[in-house]
Amino acid sequence: MNEKLNKIVSDVKEQLALIKDENSFRNLKSSVLGKKSEINDMMSSLRDLPTEERPRMGQLINETKTLLSELFNLKDEELKSVELEKKLSAETIDVTLPGINVPSGSTHLLKNVIEDFEQFFIGLGYEVKEGPEVEFDNYNFEMLNIGKDHPARAMHDTFYFNENKLLRSHTSPVQIRTMLKAKGKPIKIICPGKVYRRDDDDQYHSHQFMQIEGLVIDENITMGDLNGTLNAFIKYFFGEEKEIRLRPSYFPFTEPSVEVDVFDGEEYIEILGAGMVHPNVLEMAGYDSTKMQGFAFGIGVERLAMLKYEVDDIRRFYTNDVRFLNQFKGGRK
Ligand code: DAH
């Protein structure tokens, strides 16, 4: 019996040495230590031995079993560490390989221009306001001194929902909304937003575009304040060397009115309208025009962006061609 046990141990040692994978390891283990193993049979056959020999043999078999278990444990650990080694070497990172480029979005050029604009005016103490794009005829025209039969209406080619409701054709109605709320108090706001006109779309026109409105109302506001503010802005936005000119113009809601053109190297391009708020507008919105004055301006955002970033066609802002958009990644320039 003793010999038999020794043989089992030496056989197992030999076989274990050859084993390289988990599967054959498990098979061997169950055939050596499992229910149908030789050693188990030997345990069962103890009862055939004379009583006085049983304890010694029983102990011997148990010791052998423990020894075998230890051998299997050792092998198990060895297999596991080999497996780990393999995994580690298979999963090493080659830092010299080229990376994977994850495409990322960025803010739209028009948004950057508006933020740039806001930055400047917030610095001067202006508040940023917004108004609805679906607007009353009353605010879009009437209270801006553009009556029903006013010829200026023709220039605005407006989208109407009905007689009283329309898609705002400019951001100027926000002036009215702000004045009605301020109830005679001073005002200093800018208002960026979308506006709509039934223009035929071409290189310079789109049925939807963006404007930024400005309005300042206080005592003793003069044309000099308007001139200084616009000049400072243009220099901030385009650089000191950019040439501008103020040209007398006409808007129903300002008197006097001007248009501001920027020289692009070849010609003067109109970028904004401005003027002193018309007394009629002030009075209609509840201000005493003998005590309070104001100036206002309205800027075309796309025009500004086209000039500064040398964009040749307004439609490029809306067609979402990433080749175009990617040129302006990374925010303001
Ligand atoms: N609302 C005018 C337009 O869309 C632009 C404008 C001109 C706004 C003069 C003003 C202003 O506030 O004073 O053509």
Residues whose N, C-alpha, C, O or C-beta is under 5 A from the ligand:
A	BS01	DAH	S169 H170 S172 G214 F251 T254 G273 A274 G275 A296 F297 G298
